[in-house]
Amino acid sequence: QVQLVESGGGLVQTGGSLRLSCAASGRTFTTYHMGWFRQAPGKEREFVSRIIRSSGVTYYADSVKGRFTIARDNAKNTVYLQMDSLKPEDTAVYYCAVGSSASYSGSAYYTESAYNYWGQGTQVTVSS
């Protein structure tokens, strides 16, 4: 089992920045990749970003590319999401997720099925 605890959400004005953190504990050595998803009110959860734990290679949804940056600190078992130039449409609950190589096999990295474990979510609200 892997436990994930997110932090860093809050209320920010348009154009502002926030940094989300996700600390993992437990069987973290099984982690192959880490991701961030978000769910806005009335919408389905969607992929935001992903990072491969070993190589640091990153992936982004088109909607956040150039504004968000994902990073990881393997020594601290923590993944971050730096969010800049925030827009009202970024308002959502943000979820951290991690997946093993087994969970990723056969699933696209931007789908929920590619991840084994999920955090409880942290609210990000961007006011206009």
Salt bridges, closest charged atoms under 4 A:
GLU46 OE2 - ARG38 NE 2.66
ASP62 OD1 - LYS65 NZ 3.15
ASP90 OD1 - ARG38 NH1 2.91
ASP90 OD2 - ARG67 NH1 2.74
GLU112 OE1 - ARG45 NH2 3.00
